[in-house]
Amino acid sequence: MSDDFIPKGGTFGFFLMVCGMFMAILDIQIVAASLPDIQAGVAASLDEVTWVQTGYLVAEVVMIPLSGWLARVMSTRWLFTASSLGFTVMSLACGFAWDITSLIVFRALQGFLGGAMIPTVFAANFKLFPPQKQMIGTVVIGLTATVAPSIGPTLGGWLTEQLSWHWLFFANVIPGLLITIAVPMIVDIDRPNWSLARRIDLPGIVLVAGFLGSLEFVLDEGPRADWFDSHEILAFAVVSVLSGVLLFWRALTVEDPIVSFSPFRNRNFTVGCILTFVLGICIYGQSFILPQVLSRARGFNSLQIGQVMWVTGVAMFLTAPLAGRLSAMLDPRVMLAIGFPITAVGLWLNAHMTVEVGFAELVWAQILRGSGLVLCIVPITQAALGTLPLADVGNGSGLFNLFRNMGGALGLAMINTQWDGRYDRHYWWLAERLNNTSADVQDRLSGMAAAVGGGGVLRGDPDQMALQQMARIISGQSTIMAWNDVFWLMAVVAACSTPLVLLLAKPRAEQIAAH
């Protein structure tokens, strides 16, 4: 960037970019509550339909670290515009998908092409505004990054119930086109360097795809395939490890690597990435678990699930102004020392659910969790990116967002694995205690048998049907108990992350001004 170049775009241009980022993050979770409807609409199996979400995540994870290099080549403005256009076109294609294969392909392209919008907006805040105004942008970005995945199931459920699952994707088209047209007309942040394209690190791109794409696949499919008992999972794990080792070697040896790890020389950036990794577990974990609980335990439809989960988004939205004010007044380490325990308490409250769980039982847990997450993401973003040299902000933004997404991916993998193990343990623990030798159990089974056989409507052995009904009750209780255990483990992770705050160095005024 030349010394006389003055970035332009201001608050309105930045707002438009944030709207694009909101759509890209929202679409990670917008299908979460509507997968059964999508499955029926494209005649897919359960394993196939999960790739509607997984394919997007895998592709987005690959693009995010590439965005720093692409921004240097194309400029921030044109990379964002190209990303917004690709995301919009692929959203339209997803809505018109004719079978599960086409939908998965279009979703993967949607995630890959739209993935650059997220880190580009993070970088734009630090390139577009002077230091004294960056905190406002950080609050807006932090709010967007935490609210979007939380309200995704809510909005998705409403669109599916009111219209159809196709509108999960059609809803992106009009705002996407407006953003694609308006941003390049209003925003101009830096100059392109097309000469870098002649030295493109093609092996580095392949290694990024091999490392992150394979890792995401292993994390997502591992719980369903018994991890390394599957030859496919083992093969992708080997590809990920080898690609990762070669990627690090290449980043340290070539002149213009596709991904540079120089931002990790900054201690605040390194600690910030670790903390945002934990936040990724909390953000995406709770957005995944609650729809599962409400669907399996209560039989809620997409709209009913959304009506329960909107509380987290509202809590985040209302807490954001407070987070902005506190960031200007308090040491970021103090805010984090408050935010992580609040998040942990919110998760712990969720660890006491019953089979009758509903809105009233979840409201306070969601309020605390949502408020705590916003109090965390704002100071983490400022501490991690706010003191990087301006030349490292674009690349650092990609790595920072990558850690959050990978935290979500690893968190979901561990959640599924833990749930499977805890469900089996609780099921057999309950079954051993509710055996036929217990007088209470015999009375209960006799009552069930009389109920199902007395009316003469249901055919079959009443005793056998009573046993099946008892098994369903045990399964329902085991399901809730297993999810409670998972929430408890997430609360422990959030609480144990609080001491990491002490590793952060307080940003000095001269550091912020210098960057």
C-alpha positions, 0 to 999 in steps of 0.5 A, spaced: 500 500 500 502 506 498 503 512 503 498 516 500 493 511 499 487 513 504 482 507 505 475 509 503 468 506 505 467 508 512 461 505 517 456 504 511 461 500 507 463 496 513 456 495 515 455 492 508 461 487 509 458 485 515 452 483 512 455 478 507 459 475 513 453 474 517 450 470 511 456 466 510 456 464 518 449 463 518 449 458 513 453 454 517 447 452 522 441 455 518 440 447 515 441 444 522 434 444 524 431 443 517 435 436 515 429 432 516 425 436 511 431 436 506 432 429 507 425 428 505 425 433 499 431 430 496 430 423 498 436 422 502 439 417 507 441 420 514 448 419 513 447 423 506 443 429 508 448 430 514 453 432 508 449 438 507 452 441 513 459 438 513 460 439 505 459 447 507 464 446 513 469 442 510 470 447 504 469 453 508 475 451 512 479 450 506 478 457 504 479 461 510 486 460 511 487 462 503 484 468 504 490 472 506 494 471 500 488 472 496 487 479 499 494 481 497 493 479 490 486 481 489 485 487 494 480 486 500 475 489 496 475 485 490 476 478 494 470 480 498 466 482 492 468 475 488 466 471 494 459 474 495 458 473 488 460 466 488 456 465 495 450 468 492 450 464 485 451 457 489 445 459 494 441 460 488 443 453 485 442 450 492 435 452 492 434 448 485 438 442 487 434 436 484 438 431 488 442 430 494 448 429 490 447 436 487 445 439 493 452 437 497 456 439 491 453 446 491 453 447 498 461 445 498 462 450 493 457 455 497 462 454 503 468 455 499 466 461 495 463 464 501 468 463 506 473 468 504 468 473 506 469 472 514 476 473 515 476 479 510 471 483 514 475 481 520 481 484 517 477 490 514 476 493 521 483 494 522 485 496 515 479 501 514 478 504 521 483 508 525 485 505 532 480 509 536 474 507 532 476 499 531 473 497 538 466 499 535 467 494 529 470 489 533 464 489 537 459 488 531 464 483 528 464 479 535 456 480 535 455 477 528 460 471 529 456 469 535 449 471 534 449 468 527 450 461 528 446 461 534 440 464 530 441 459 524 437 454 527 431 459 529 431 462 522 432 456 518 426 453 522 421 458 521 423 459 513 422 451 513 415 451 516 412 457 513 415 456 506 420 450 504 427 448 505 429 451 499 428 458 502 434 456 506 438 458 500 433 463 496 433 468 502 440 469 500 439 471 493 437 478 494 441 481 499 447 477 496 446 481 490 445 488 493 452 487 497 456 484 491 454 490 487 454 495 493 461 493 496 466 495 490 462 501 489 463 504 496 469 500 499 476 501 497 481 498 502 488 496 499 491 495 492 492 489 489 498 486 488 497 481 481 505 480 481 504 475 486 499 471 482 505 469 477 508 466 484 502 462 486 504 457 491 500 451 488 503 446 492 501 450 498 494 450 496 494 442 495 497 441 502 492 446 505 486 442 502 489 436 504 490 438 511 484 441 513 479 438 508 481 431 511 482 433 518 475 436 517 472 430 514 475 425 520 472 430 525 465 429 522 465 422 520 469 419 525 464 419 531 459 415 526 465 410 523 468 408 530 474 413 528 480 409 526 476 402 526 474 405 519 480 404 513 477 410 510 477 415 516 484 412 517 486 414 510 484 421 511 487 421 517 494 419 514 493 424 509 491 430 514 498 429 518 502 428 512 499 434 509 500 438 515 507 437 516 509 438 509 505 445 509 508 447 515 515 445 512 513 449 506 511 455 510 517 456 513 522 455 506 518 458 500 518 466 499 511 467 498 507 461 502 500 461 501 499 461 508 504 464 513 505 463 520 508 469 522 502 472 526 504 466 531 510 470 533 505 475 537 504 472 544 497 475 544 495 472 537 497 465 539 493 465 546 487 469 542 487 463 537 487 458 543 481 462 546 477 462 540 478 455 539 475 454 545 469 459 544 468 455 537 467 449 541 462 452 545 458 456 540 457 450 535 456 445 540 450 448 544 447 450 537 448 443 535 446 439 542 439 443 543 436 442 536 438 434 537 435 434 545 428 438 543 427 434 536 429 427 540 426 428 547 420 432 545 419 431 538 419 439 536 419 441 529 423 446 526 419 452 528 418 450 535 426 448 536 427 455 533 422 459 538 426 456 544 433 457 541 432 465 539 433 467 546 441 466 546 441 470 540 437 476 543 441 475 549 448 476 545 444 482 541 443 486 548 449 484 551 453 487 545 453 494 547 455 493 554 461 489 552 463 495 547 463 499 553 466 495 558 472 494 553 473 501 553 474 501 560 477 494 562 483 490 561 481 485 556 483 480 561 478 482 566 473 481 561 475 474 559 476 473 566 468 474 567 466 472 560 468 465 561 466 463 567 459 466 565 459 461 559 461 456 564 455 457 568 450 457 562 453 450 560 452 447 567 445 450 567 444 446 561 447 439 564 440 439 569 435 437 563 429 432 564 425 429 558 420 434 559 425 440 558 422 446 554 423 453 553 422 455 561 427 450 563 432 453 558 431 460 558 436 462 563 442 457 561 441 461 554 441 468 557 447 466 561 451 463 555 449 468 550 452 474 554 458 470 556 460 469 549 459 476 547 463 478 553 469 473 551 469 474 543 470 482 543 476 482 547 479 476 544 478 479 537 481 485 539 487 482 543 489 477 537 488 482 531 489 489 534 496 489 535 498 485 529 502 489 524 498 491 519 501 487 514 500 481 518 492 482 519 489 479 513 493 473 514 492 473 521 485 474 520 484 467 516 488 463 521 484 466 527 477 464 524 480 458 522 481 456 529 474 458 531 471 454 526 476 448 527 474 448 535 467 447 532 469 442 528 473 438 533 467 440 539 462 437 534 466 430 533 468 430 541 460 431 543 458 426 538 463 421 541 462 422 548 454 422 547 455 415 544 459 413 550 455 416 555 448 414 552 450 406 552 453 407 559 446 410 562 442 405 558 445 399 561 446 402 568 438 403 568 437 397 564 440 393 570 436 396 575 430 396 572 430 388 571 424 383 572 426 381 579 424 388 582 416 389 584 416 396 582 418 394 575 413 388 575 407 392 577 409 398 572 410 392 566 403 389 568 400 396 568 403 397 561 400 390 559 393 392 561 393 398 558 395 396 551 391 390 551 385 391 555 382 395 549 383 390 544 385 395 539 392 394 539 394 387 536 400 383 539 403 380 545 401 385 551 407 383 555 412 384 549 409 391 548 410 393 555 417 391 555 418 395 548 415 401 551 419 400 557 425 400 553 423 406 549 422 410 556 429 407 558 432 410 551 429 417 552 432 417 559 439 415 557 439 420 551 437 426 556 442 424 561 448 423 556 446 430 553 447 433 560 454 429 561 456 433 554 454 439 557 457 438 563 464 437 560 463 443 555 462 447 562 469 444 565 472 446 558 470 453 558 472 454 566 478 451 565 480 456 559 479 462 564 487 461 567 489 462 560 487 469 560 493 470 564 498 469 558 495 475 555 499 481 555 495 487 556 495 491 549 499 498 550 497 504 547 503 505 543 502 498 540 495 499 538 497 506 535 503 503 531 499 497 527 
